[in-house]
Amino acid sequence: MNSKLTLKLNKKTIENAKRYARKHNQSLSALVENYFNLISERELAGEIDISPAVRELSGILKIDEKLDPGKEYKKHLMEKYG
């Protein structure tokens, strides 16, 4: 079942989206729906976008494999809020 959705977007963005939709023989609604479905599928699949800065920093820190992250976080909260 389809429902109506109202979006407020920059006029230039709307014009560009309409042009893109026309070029690809899609309605603007179909374009938006396909985008929302895509990001939902990626989230469910565990795919996330990582910025180049975060990707570059990934792996710099070495973590002791014996540590339990949940236990360490609980310890941190106890020290902070005590």
PyMOL commands that set and color helices and strands:
alter all, ss='L'
color gray80, all
select helices_A, chain A and resi 11-23+28-44+52-57+69-81
alter helices_A, ss='H'
color red, helices_A
deselect
rebuild
show_as cartoon
